[in-house]
Amino acid sequence: MNKFLITFILFTILPASLLAQQSIRRNLKGKVTADANNLDGIYVVNLKTEEGTLTQDGGYFTLPVKTGDTLMLSSIQFKGIKVAIQESDLEKELLFIRMQPLMHQLNEVMVFQYKNINAVALGIIPADTKSYTAAERKLKGAKSWVPQGNGVSFDPILNMFSGRTAMLKNELIVERKESVMDKIENMFEKDYFILKLHIPEEYIRGFHFYLVENTRFVTLINTKNKAMASFMMGELAVKYLEIIACEK
């Protein structure tokens, strides 16, 4: 009986326990090294979990990983690199990752951030109040059943048959795409597209239109996942350049 119990533990419980331990991610401490002075602000993303972070003073970072995960490191001043995590990496106190500079470093970069002043910030309206864009308000109005006297307005039916509702839906789609393009321009400088992605300056606007047609990329931009958006934009840039080459 005891032999049977021991055998059961060895072949069922212990393997499951070991498997559970292997599936748990641990904080990996790493440091980027390069022939450059500024090693701050480099994106480090776990491609398996899509969780990311930025390197701090001296190129140090911490990120949850497990064996088999792949880290992607990218920055406008360095060549992107992928690192497959091995079991030996998790045993190290500090994992060193070497990166190659892509261009000359700037001596100093100054960024000024101004807080948005709006009705919520001023306490005019509650923070949980639903806000609508211009196109959303028009479409909502066209589809709303507004009381009139003892009855209701039949505008929603008239708008549907006249095509006005469909037109307003298209306007909303266009507005949302323009909103994403504005976010792209605010998130990435023009030099990023030219120097990092090698998009000709005259094709940058067209590349923006190309990006907003990708649902996955739009989601990353709207959720402000800049790290993953950067990686995906690099892949889309290659395809876009192929399209340009074919057109020429």
Beta strands, then each sheet from edge to edge (+ up, - down):
strand 1: 26-33
strand 2: 43-46
strand 3: 51-54
strand 4: 60-65
strand 5: 70-75
strand 6: 78-84
strand 7: 95-98
strand 8: 147-148
strand 9: 151-152
sheet 1: 4+ 1- 7-
sheet 2: 3+ 2- 5+ 6-
sheet 3: 8+ 9-
end
